[in-house]
Structure formats: C-alpha cells, structure tokens
C-alpha cells in the first residue's frame, strides 16, 4: 500500500532557483556539526560538573531541566549546553 510519502515527485527548476531554494532551506534549518556543539559528557561527567549524583542528572533530564542527546541507548550531554543552563539557573550548581 502506497502513501503520499511514497510518491516520487519530479520538479523542474533552473539552477538559480534550486540554489535559492537550498540557501533558503539552510538558513531556516541550520546544521550543527559536533565541532560547533563542543565536548560530549557522560551522565557521570555531567553529574560531576554540577556537583550532584547521576540520579539527579537523570531526574533533571526526565523533567526537561537539562537538554540531553541519545544515540541508541547511549545518553550524552553537550558541555556547552549544560554550561548555558548553569548560567541561567545557578541554583543547580552545588
């Protein structure tokens, strides 16, 4: 059974139109490389950064207090993002 997402669509446009479209798309959705995000931390390292236990880090993660990333079952945090949260919410630091 085919859905609308399975359909192939052929669009005709000039190279300039395509370049403009791509530029517009990239401005709307910036691509972040891992170099831009910085150092990755484990739950244990994130806990050490805040001076709390890993259980607290997991609780904060579940409550949406700190941003996290997941690849498969592996959870990690970007240090730069955690430092921004710490600046905005200094009471998290021990």
PDB file as gemmi writes it, atoms N, CA and C in Angstrom:
CRYST1    1.000    1.000    1.000  90.00  90.00  90.00 P 1                      
ATOM      1  N   UNK A   1       0.839  -1.176   0.000  1.00  0.00           N  
ATOM      2  CA  UNK A   1       0.000   0.000   0.000  1.00  0.00           C  
ATOM      3  C   UNK A   1       0.887   1.244   0.000  1.00  0.00           C  
ATOM      4  N   UNK A   2       0.687   2.120  -0.943  1.00  0.00           N  
ATOM      5  CA  UNK A   2       1.475   3.347  -1.036  1.00  0.00           C  
ATOM      6  C   UNK A   2       0.757   4.488  -0.336  1.00  0.00           C  
ATOM      7  N   UNK A   3       1.553   5.316   0.334  1.00  0.00           N  
ATOM      8  CA  UNK A   3       1.011   6.523   0.950  1.00  0.00           C  
ATOM      9  C   UNK A   3       1.515   7.718   0.157  1.00  0.00           C  
ATOM     10  N   UNK A   4       1.070   8.897   0.532  1.00  0.00           N  
ATOM     11  CA  UNK A   4       1.532  10.112  -0.143  1.00  0.00           C  
ATOM     12  C   UNK A   4       3.047  10.280  -0.004  1.00  0.00           C  
ATOM     13  N   UNK A   5       3.612   9.812   1.087  1.00  0.00           N  
ATOM     14  CA  UNK A   5       5.051   9.942   1.305  1.00  0.00           C  
ATOM     15  C   UNK A   5       5.861   9.028   0.405  1.00  0.00           C  
ATOM     16  N   UNK A   6       5.220   7.999  -0.169  1.00  0.00           N  
ATOM     17  CA  UNK A   6       5.922   7.059  -1.036  1.00  0.00           C  
ATOM     18  C   UNK A   6       5.971   7.528  -2.494  1.00  0.00           C  
ATOM     19  N   UNK A   7       5.265   8.585  -2.807  1.00  0.00           N  
ATOM     20  CA  UNK A   7       5.197   9.042  -4.189  1.00  0.00           C  
ATOM     21  C   UNK A   7       6.483   9.749  -4.588  1.00  0.00           C  
ATOM     22  N   UNK A   8       6.839   9.605  -5.849  1.00  0.00           N  
ATOM     23  CA  UNK A   8       8.001  10.291  -6.396  1.00  0.00           C  
ATOM     24  C   UNK A   8       7.503  11.538  -7.104  1.00  0.00           C  
ATOM     25  N   UNK A   9       8.139  12.661  -6.800  1.00  0.00           N  
ATOM     26  CA  UNK A   9       7.747  13.933  -7.371  1.00  0.00           C  
ATOM     27  C   UNK A   9       8.923  14.490  -8.161  1.00  0.00           C  
ATOM     28  N   UNK A  10       8.682  14.852  -9.403  1.00  0.00           N  
ATOM     29  CA  UNK A  10       9.721  15.432 -10.246  1.00  0.00           C  
ATOM     30  C   UNK A  10       9.398  16.910 -10.421  1.00  0.00           C  
ATOM     31  N   UNK A  11      10.374  17.754 -10.066  1.00  0.00           N  
ATOM     32  CA  UNK A  11      10.187  19.196 -10.160  1.00  0.00           C  
ATOM     33  C   UNK A  11      11.198  19.749 -11.147  1.00  0.00           C  
ATOM     34  N   UNK A  12      10.739  20.626 -11.991  1.00  0.00           N  
ATOM     35  CA  UNK A  12      11.634  21.267 -12.949  1.00  0.00           C  
ATOM     36  C   UNK A  12      11.890  22.700 -12.484  1.00  0.00           C  
ATOM     37  N   UNK A  13      13.182  23.045 -12.337  1.00  0.00           N  
ATOM     38  CA  UNK A  13      13.539  24.416 -11.972  1.00  0.00           C  
ATOM     39  C   UNK A  13      14.934  24.722 -12.487  1.00  0.00           C  
ATOM     40  N   UNK A  14      15.219  25.989 -12.574  1.00  0.00           N  
ATOM     41  CA  UNK A  14      16.544  26.397 -13.034  1.00  0.00           C  
ATOM     42  C   UNK A  14      17.564  26.172 -11.921  1.00  0.00           C  
ATOM     43  N   UNK A  15      18.831  26.172 -12.285  1.00  0.00           N  
ATOM     44  CA  UNK A  15      19.886  26.017 -11.295  1.00  0.00           C  
ATOM     45  C   UNK A  15      19.824  27.154 -10.288  1.00  0.00           C  
ATOM     46  N   UNK A  16      19.562  28.344 -10.760  1.00  0.00           N  
ATOM     47  CA  UNK A  16      19.486  29.502  -9.864  1.00  0.00           C  
ATOM     48  C   UNK A  16      18.339  29.342  -8.870  1.00  0.00           C  
ATOM     49  N   UNK A  17      17.177  28.875  -9.348  1.00  0.00           N  
ATOM     50  CA  UNK A  17      16.045  28.645  -8.450  1.00  0.00           C  
ATOM     51  C   UNK A  17      16.385  27.583  -7.407  1.00  0.00           C  
ATOM     52  N   UNK A  18      17.087  26.542  -7.858  1.00  0.00           N  
ATOM     53  CA  UNK A  18      17.489  25.489  -6.931  1.00  0.00           C  
ATOM     54  C   UNK A  18      18.465  26.024  -5.894  1.00  0.00           C  
ATOM     55  N   UNK A  19      19.446  26.810  -6.321  1.00  0.00           N  
ATOM     56  CA  UNK A  19      20.402  27.413  -5.392  1.00  0.00           C  
ATOM     57  C   UNK A  19      19.682  28.297  -4.376  1.00  0.00           C  
ATOM     58  N   UNK A  20      18.736  29.110  -4.841  1.00  0.00           N  
ATOM     59  CA  UNK A  20      17.966  29.978  -3.944  1.00  0.00           C  
ATOM     60  C   UNK A  20      17.164  29.157  -2.938  1.00  0.00           C  
ATOM     61  N   UNK A  21      16.570  28.077  -3.420  1.00  0.00           N  
ATOM     62  CA  UNK A  21      15.773  27.209  -2.551  1.00  0.00           C  
ATOM     63  C   UNK A  21      16.647  26.573  -1.477  1.00  0.00           C  
ATOM     64  N   UNK A  22      17.811  26.085  -1.878  1.00  0.00           N  
ATOM     65  CA  UNK A  22      18.726  25.457  -0.925  1.00  0.00           C  
ATOM     66  C   UNK A  22      19.214  26.475   0.100  1.00  0.00           C  
ATOM     67  N   UNK A  23      19.582  27.672  -0.360  1.00  0.00           N  
ATOM     68  CA  UNK A  23      20.017  28.722   0.566  1.00  0.00           C  
ATOM     69  C   UNK A  23      18.922  29.053   1.572  1.00  0.00           C  
ATOM     70  N   UNK A  24      17.704  29.172   1.104  1.00  0.00           N  
ATOM     71  CA  UNK A  24      16.578  29.486   1.973  1.00  0.00           C  
ATOM     72  C   UNK A  24      16.360  28.366   2.988  1.00  0.00           C  
ATOM     73  N   UNK A  25      16.454  27.122   2.552  1.00  0.00           N  
ATOM     74  CA  UNK A  25      16.263  25.975   3.435  1.00  0.00           C  
ATOM     75  C   UNK A  25      17.352  25.914   4.498  1.00  0.00           C  
ATOM     76  N   UNK A  26      18.596  26.134   4.107  1.00  0.00           N  
ATOM     77  CA  UNK A  26      19.698  26.062   5.057  1.00  0.00           C  
ATOM     78  C   UNK A  26      19.638  27.179   6.086  1.00  0.00           C  
ATOM     79  N   UNK A  27      19.159  28.345   5.692  1.00  0.00           N  
ATOM     80  CA  UNK A  27      19.003  29.439   6.652  1.00  0.00           C  
ATOM     81  C   UNK A  27      17.905  29.112   7.655  1.00  0.00           C  
ATOM     82  N   UNK A  28      16.861  28.451   7.206  1.00  0.00           N  
ATOM     83  CA  UNK A  28      15.745  28.113   8.077  1.00  0.00           C  
ATOM     84  C   UNK A  28      16.094  26.997   9.048  1.00  0.00           C  
ATOM     85  N   UNK A  29      16.945  26.066   8.633  1.00  0.00           N  
ATOM     86  CA  UNK A  29      17.307  24.917   9.465  1.00  0.00           C  
ATOM     87  C   UNK A  29      18.818  24.777   9.496  1.00  0.00           C  
ATOM     88  N   UNK A  30      19.478  25.532  10.373  1.00  0.00           N  
ATOM     89  CA  UNK A  30      20.939  25.443  10.410  1.00  0.00           C  
ATOM     90  C   UNK A  30      21.409  24.056  10.811  1.00  0.00           C  
ATOM     91  N   UNK A  31      22.495  23.645  10.217  1.00  0.00           N  
ATOM     92  CA  UNK A  31      23.091  22.350  10.504  1.00  0.00           C  
ATOM     93  C   UNK A  31      24.187  22.561  11.540  1.00  0.00           C  
ATOM     94  N   UNK A  32      24.120  21.799  12.629  1.00  0.00           N  
ATOM     95  CA  UNK A  32      25.119  21.915  13.678  1.00  0.00           C  
ATOM     96  C   UNK A  32      26.038  20.702  13.621  1.00  0.00           C  
ATOM     97  N   UNK A  33      27.286  20.968  13.455  1.00  0.00           N  
ATOM     98  CA  UNK A  33      28.242  19.870  13.491  1.00  0.00           C  
ATOM     99  C   UNK A  33      28.662  19.635  14.936  1.00  0.00           C  
ATOM    100  N   UNK A  34      29.250  18.487  15.197  1.00  0.00           N  
ATOM    101  CA  UNK A  34      29.661  18.205  16.565  1.00  0.00           C  
ATOM    102  C   UNK A  34      30.757  19.157  17.024  1.00  0.00           C  
ATOM    103  N   UNK A  35      31.525  19.731  16.093  1.00  0.00           N  
ATOM    104  CA  UNK A  35      32.536  20.702  16.481  1.00  0.00           C  
ATOM    105  C   UNK A  35      31.893  21.957  17.045  1.00  0.00           C  
ATOM    106  N   UNK A  36      30.734  22.348  16.492  1.00  0.00           N  
ATOM    107  CA  UNK A  36      30.051  23.537  16.970  1.00  0.00           C  
ATOM    108  C   UNK A  36      29.467  23.311  18.362  1.00  0.00           C  
ATOM    109  N   UNK A  37      29.005  22.118  18.631  1.00  0.00           N  
ATOM    110  CA  UNK A  37      28.371  21.806  19.909  1.00  0.00           C  
ATOM    111  C   UNK A  37      29.403  21.635  21.012  1.00  0.00           C  
ATOM    112  N   UNK A  38      30.577  21.155  20.693  1.00  0.00           N  
ATOM    113  CA  UNK A  38      31.620  21.011  21.684  1.00  0.00           C  
ATOM    114  C   UNK A  38      31.720  19.627  22.288  1.00  0.00           C  
ATOM    115  N   UNK A  39      32.289  19.605  23.476  1.00  0.00           N  
ATOM    116  CA  UNK A  39      32.608  18.356  24.160  1.00  0.00           C  
ATOM    117  C   UNK A  39      31.348  17.626  24.636  1.00  0.00           C  
ATOM    118  N   UNK A  40      31.361  16.301  24.458  1.00  0.00           N  
ATOM    119  CA  UNK A  40      30.263  15.466  24.937  1.00  0.00           C  
ATOM    120  C   UNK A  40      30.604  14.948  26.324  1.00  0.00           C  
ATOM    121  N   UNK A  41      29.588  14.905  27.190  1.00  0.00           N  
ATOM    122  CA  UNK A  41      29.771  14.394  28.540  1.00  0.00           C  
ATOM    123  C   UNK A  41      28.863  13.206  28.796  1.00  0.00           C  
ATOM    124  N   UNK A  42      29.339  12.262  29.593  1.00  0.00           N  
ATOM    125  CA  UNK A  42      28.511  11.147  30.050  1.00  0.00           C  
ATOM    126  C   UNK A  42      27.648  11.650  31.210  1.00  0.00           C  
ATOM    127  N   UNK A  43      26.736  10.803  31.679  1.00  0.00           N  
ATOM    128  CA  UNK A  43      25.917  11.175  32.829  1.00  0.00           C  
ATOM    129  C   UNK A  43      26.799  11.414  34.055  1.00  0.00           C  
ATOM    130  N   UNK A  44      27.805  10.581  34.215  1.00  0.00           N  
ATOM    131  CA  UNK A  44      28.715  10.720  35.357  1.00  0.00           C  
ATOM    132  C   UNK A  44      29.484  12.043  35.290  1.00  0.00           C  
ATOM    133  N   UNK A  45      29.952  12.396  34.090  1.00  0.00           N  
ATOM    134  CA  UNK A  45      30.688  13.651  33.917  1.00  0.00           C  
ATOM    135  C   UNK A  45      29.767  14.862  34.116  1.00  0.00           C  
ATOM    136  N   UNK A  46      28.539  14.756  33.639  1.00  0.00           N  
ATOM    137  CA  UNK A  46      27.573  15.845  33.832  1.00  0.00           C  
ATOM    138  C   UNK A  46      27.272  16.019  35.313  1.00  0.00           C  
ATOM    139  N   UNK A  47      27.143  14.913  36.038  1.00  0.00           N  
ATOM    140  CA  UNK A  47      26.901  14.980  37.476  1.00  0.00           C  
ATOM    141  C   UNK A  47      28.065  15.671  38.183  1.00  0.00           C  
ATOM    142  N   UNK A  48      29.286  15.343  37.788  1.00  0.00           N  
ATOM    143  CA  UNK A  48      30.471  15.965  38.386  1.00  0.00           C  
ATOM    144  C   UNK A  48      30.503  17.465  38.092  1.00  0.00           C  
ATOM    145  N   UNK A  49      30.096  17.839  36.887  1.00  0.00           N  
ATOM    146  CA  UNK A  49      30.071  19.255  36.510  1.00  0.00           C  
ATOM    147  C   UNK A  49      29.151  20.055  37.429  1.00  0.00           C  
ATOM    148  N   UNK A  50      28.004  19.486  37.765  1.00  0.00           N  
ATOM    149  CA  UNK A  50      27.035  20.170  38.621  1.00  0.00           C  
ATOM    150  C   UNK A  50      27.243  19.872  40.105  1.00  0.00           C  
ATOM    151  N   UNK A  51      28.086  18.880  40.415  1.00  0.00           N  
ATOM    152  CA  UNK A  51      28.311  18.523  41.811  1.00  0.00           C  
ATOM    153  C   UNK A  51      27.134  17.773  42.416  1.00  0.00           C  
ATOM    154  N   UNK A  52      26.472  16.944  41.602  1.00  0.00           N  
ATOM    155  CA  UNK A  52      25.311  16.168  42.050  1.00  0.00           C  
ATOM    156  C   UNK A  52      25.528  14.703  41.674  1.00  0.00           C  
ATOM    157  N   UNK A  53      24.562  13.853  42.025  1.00  0.00           N  
ATOM    158  CA  UNK A  53      24.660  12.433  41.672  1.00  0.00           C  
ATOM    159  C   UNK A  53      24.108  12.198  40.267  1.00  0.00           C  
ATOM    160  N   UNK A  54      24.434  11.044  39.717  1.00  0.00           N  
ATOM    161  CA  UNK A  54      23.890  10.698  38.399  1.00  0.00           C  
ATOM    162  C   UNK A  54      22.368  10.538  38.462  1.00  0.00           C  
ATOM    163  N   UNK A  55      21.849  10.129  39.600  1.00  0.00           N  
ATOM    164  CA  UNK A  55      20.393  10.014  39.763  1.00  0.00           C  
ATOM    165  C   UNK A  55      19.736  11.383  39.593  1.00  0.00           C  
ATOM    166  N   UNK A  56      20.360  12.416  40.146  1.00  0.00           N  
ATOM    167  CA  UNK A  56      19.841  13.779  39.999  1.00  0.00           C  
ATOM    168  C   UNK A  56      19.878  14.205  38.539  1.00  0.00           C  
ATOM    169  N   UNK A  57      20.966  13.898  37.836  1.00  0.00           N  
ATOM    170  CA  UNK A  57      21.075  14.230  36.408  1.00  0.00           C  
ATOM    171  C   UNK A  57      19.954  13.560  35.626  1.00  0.00           C  
ATOM    172  N   UNK A  58      19.708  12.290  35.904  1.00  0.00           N  
ATOM    173  CA  UNK A  58      18.642  11.563  35.206  1.00  0.00           C  
ATOM    174  C   UNK A  58      17.286  12.184  35.525  1.00  0.00           C  
ATOM    175  N   UNK A  59      17.069  12.577  36.778  1.00  0.00           N  
ATOM    176  CA  UNK A  59      15.806  13.224  37.166  1.00  0.00           C  
ATOM    177  C   UNK A  59      15.635  14.554  36.427  1.00  0.00           C  
ATOM    178  N   UNK A  60      16.702  15.354  36.364  1.00  0.00           N  
ATOM    179  CA  UNK A  60      16.640  16.626  35.649  1.00  0.00           C  
ATOM    180  C   UNK A  60      16.347  16.404  34.169  1.00  0.00           C  
ATOM    181  N   UNK A  61      16.971  15.365  33.627  1.00  0.00           N  
ATOM    182  CA  UNK A  61      16.764  15.012  32.214  1.00  0.00           C  
ATOM    183  C   UNK A  61      15.290  14.681  31.973  1.00  0.00           C  
ATOM    184  N   UNK A  62      14.706  13.850  32.821  1.00  0.00           N  
ATOM    185  CA  UNK A  62      13.305  13.442  32.662  1.00  0.00           C  
ATOM    186  C   UNK A  62      12.340  14.608  32.842  1.00  0.00           C  
ATOM    187  N   UNK A  63      12.709  15.558  33.713  1.00  0.00           N  
ATOM    188  CA  UNK A  63      11.856  16.728  33.945  1.00  0.00           C  
ATOM    189  C   UNK A  63      12.052  17.814  32.883  1.00  0.00           C  
ATOM    190  N   UNK A  64      13.052  17.633  32.008  1.00  0.00           N  
ATOM    191  CA  UNK A  64      13.316  18.615  30.964  1.00  0.00           C  
ATOM    192  C   UNK A  64      14.119  19.814  31.440  1.00  0.00           C  
ATOM    193  N   UNK A  65      14.765  19.685  32.584  1.00  0.00           N  
ATOM    194  CA  UNK A  65      15.556  20.788  33.131  1.00  0.00           C  
ATOM    195  C   UNK A  65      16.853  20.963  32.354  1.00  0.00           C  
ATOM    196  N   UNK A  66      17.447  19.838  31.930  1.00  0.00           N  
ATOM    197  CA  UNK A  66      18.691  19.901  31.157  1.00  0.00           C  
ATOM    198  C   UNK A  66      18.492  19.187  29.820  1.00  0.00           C  
ATOM    199  N   UNK A  67      19.096  19.721  28.757  1.00  0.00           N  
ATOM    200  CA  UNK A  67      18.996  19.067  27.450  1.00  0.00           C  
ATOM    201  C   UNK A  67      19.917  17.852  27.389  1.00  0.00           C  
ATOM    202  N   UNK A  68      19.478  16.845  26.661  1.00  0.00           N  
ATOM    203  CA  UNK A  68      20.287  15.645  26.501  1.00  0.00           C  
ATOM    204  C   UNK A  68      20.152  15.135  25.081  1.00  0.00           C  
ATOM    205  N   UNK A  69      21.051  14.249  24.725  1.00  0.00           N  
ATOM    206  CA  UNK A  69      21.058  13.641  23.396  1.00  0.00           C  
ATOM    207  C   UNK A  69      21.151  12.145  23.580  1.00  0.00           C  
ATOM    208  N   UNK A  70      20.626  11.420  22.616  1.00  0.00           N  
ATOM    209  CA  UNK A  70      20.607   9.974  22.721  1.00  0.00           C  
ATOM    210  C   UNK A  70      20.944   9.369  21.365  1.00  0.00           C  
ATOM    211  N   UNK A  71      21.880   8.438  21.361  1.00  0.00           N  
ATOM    212  CA  UNK A  71      22.201   7.661  20.180  1.00  0.00           C  
ATOM    213  C   UNK A  71      22.046   6.209  20.598  1.00  0.00           C  
ATOM    214  N   UNK A  72      21.025   5.572  20.068  1.00  0.00           N  
ATOM    215  CA  UNK A  72      20.701   4.226  20.535  1.00  0.00           C  
ATOM    216  C   UNK A  72      20.251   4.329  21.980  1.00  0.00           C  
ATOM    217  N   UNK A  73      20.924   3.592  22.849  1.00  0.00           N  
ATOM    218  CA  UNK A  73      20.603   3.658  24.277  1.00  0.00           C  
ATOM    219  C   UNK A  73      21.591   4.529  25.043  1.00  0.00           C  
ATOM    220  N   UNK A  74      22.551   5.100  24.352  1.00  0.00           N  
ATOM    221  CA  UNK A  74      23.576   5.916  24.994  1.00  0.00           C  
ATOM    222  C   UNK A  74      23.110   7.353  25.127  1.00  0.00           C  
ATOM    223  N   UNK A  75      23.098   7.856  26.347  1.00  0.00           N  
ATOM    224  CA  UNK A  75      22.710   9.236  26.631  1.00  0.00           C  
ATOM    225  C   UNK A  75      23.981  10.048  26.832  1.00  0.00           C  
ATOM    226  N   UNK A  76      24.008  11.244  26.255  1.00  0.00           N  
ATOM    227  CA  UNK A  76      25.137  12.140  26.489  1.00  0.00           C  
ATOM    228  C   UNK A  76      24.651  13.576  26.496  1.00  0.00           C  
ATOM    229  N   UNK A  77      25.497  14.453  26.958  1.00  0.00           N  
ATOM    230  CA  UNK A  77      25.175  15.867  27.109  1.00  0.00           C  
ATOM    231  C   UNK A  77      26.300  16.679  26.487  1.00  0.00           C  
ATOM    232  N   UNK A  78      25.948  17.815  25.904  1.00  0.00           N  
ATOM    233  CA  UNK A  78      26.976  18.722  25.409  1.00  0.00           C  
ATOM    234  C   UNK A  78      27.329  19.678  26.541  1.00  0.00           C  
ATOM    235  N   UNK A  79      28.607  19.743  26.840  1.00  0.00           N  
ATOM    236  CA  UNK A  79      29.075  20.587  27.939  1.00  0.00           C  
ATOM    237  C   UNK A  79      28.651  22.038  27.750  1.00  0.00           C  
ATOM    238  N   UNK A  80      28.734  22.537  26.518  1.00  0.00           N  
ATOM    239  CA  UNK A  80      28.365  23.930  26.250  1.00  0.00           C  
ATOM    240  C   UNK A  80      26.899  24.195  26.599  1.00  0.00           C  
ATOM    241  N   UNK A  81      26.023  23.235  26.308  1.00  0.00           N  
ATOM    242  CA  UNK A  81      24.602  23.396  26.630  1.00  0.00           C  
ATOM    243  C   UNK A  81      24.372  23.374  28.138  1.00  0.00           C  
ATOM    244  N   UNK A  82      25.092  22.498  28.836  1.00  0.00           N  
ATOM    245  CA  UNK A  82      24.947  22.433  30.290  1.00  0.00           C  
ATOM    246  C   UNK A  82      25.459  23.710  30.951  1.00  0.00           C  
ATOM    247  N   UNK A  83      26.551  24.258  30.424  1.00  0.00           N  
ATOM    248  CA  UNK A  83      27.082  25.499  30.985  1.00  0.00           C  
ATOM    249  C   UNK A  83      26.107  26.659  30.781  1.00  0.00           C  
ATOM    250  N   UNK A  84      25.413  26.675  29.645  1.00  0.00           N  
ATOM    251  CA  UNK A  84      24.396  27.712  29.416  1.00  0.00           C  
ATOM    252  C   UNK A  84      23.263  27.586  30.423  1.00  0.00           C  
ATOM    253  N   UNK A  85      22.827  26.348  30.680  1.00  0.00           N  
ATOM    254  CA  UNK A  85      21.772  26.111  31.667  1.00  0.00           C  
ATOM    255  C   UNK A  85      22.246  26.560  33.049  1.00  0.00           C  
ATOM    256  N   UNK A  86      23.495  26.271  33.371  1.00  0.00           N  
ATOM    257  CA  UNK A  86      24.050  26.650  34.673  1.00  0.00           C  
ATOM    258  C   UNK A  86      24.088  28.171  34.835  1.00  0.00           C  
ATOM    259  N   UNK A  87      24.336  28.902  33.756  1.00  0.00           N  
ATOM    260  CA  UNK A  87      24.345  30.362  33.825  1.00  0.00           C  
ATOM    261  C   UNK A  87      22.961  30.920  34.093  1.00  0.00           C  
ATOM    262  N   UNK A  88      21.975  30.318  33.443  1.00  0.00           N  
ATOM    263  CA  UNK A  88      20.591  30.780  33.572  1.00  0.00           C  
ATOM    264  C   UNK A  88      19.978  30.324  34.903  1.00  0.00           C  
ATOM    265  N   UNK A  89      20.394  29.147  35.367  1.00  0.00           N  
ATOM    266  CA  UNK A  89      19.828  28.549  36.579  1.00  0.00           C  
ATOM    267  C   UNK A  89      20.959  28.188  37.546  1.00  0.00           C  
ATOM    268  N   UNK A  90      21.584  29.184  38.169  1.00  0.00           N  
ATOM    269  CA  UNK A  90      22.751  28.923  39.023  1.00  0.00           C  
ATOM    270  C   UNK A  90      22.428  28.066  40.245  1.00  0.00           C  
ATOM    271  N   UNK A  91      21.167  27.986  40.649  1.00  0.00           N  
ATOM    272  CA  UNK A  91      20.814  27.168  41.818  1.00  0.00           C  
ATOM    273  C   UNK A  91      21.024  25.672  41.575  1.00  0.00           C  
ATOM    274  N   UNK A  92      21.224  25.271  40.308  1.00  0.00           N  
ATOM    275  CA  UNK A  92      21.517  23.874  40.009  1.00  0.00           C  
ATOM    276  C   UNK A  92      22.935  23.484  40.437  1.00  0.00           C  
ATOM    277  N   UNK A  93      23.814  24.472  40.497  1.00  0.00           N  
ATOM    278  CA  UNK A  93      25.210  24.197  40.855  1.00  0.00           C  
ATOM    279  C   UNK A  93      25.364  24.075  42.361  1.00  0.00           C  
ATOM    280  N   UNK A  94      26.191  23.129  42.781  1.00  0.00           N  
ATOM    281  CA  UNK A  94      26.462  22.917  44.215  1.00  0.00           C  
ATOM    282  C   UNK A  94      27.742  23.614  44.593  1.00  0.00           C  
TER     283      UNK A  94                                                      
END                                                                             
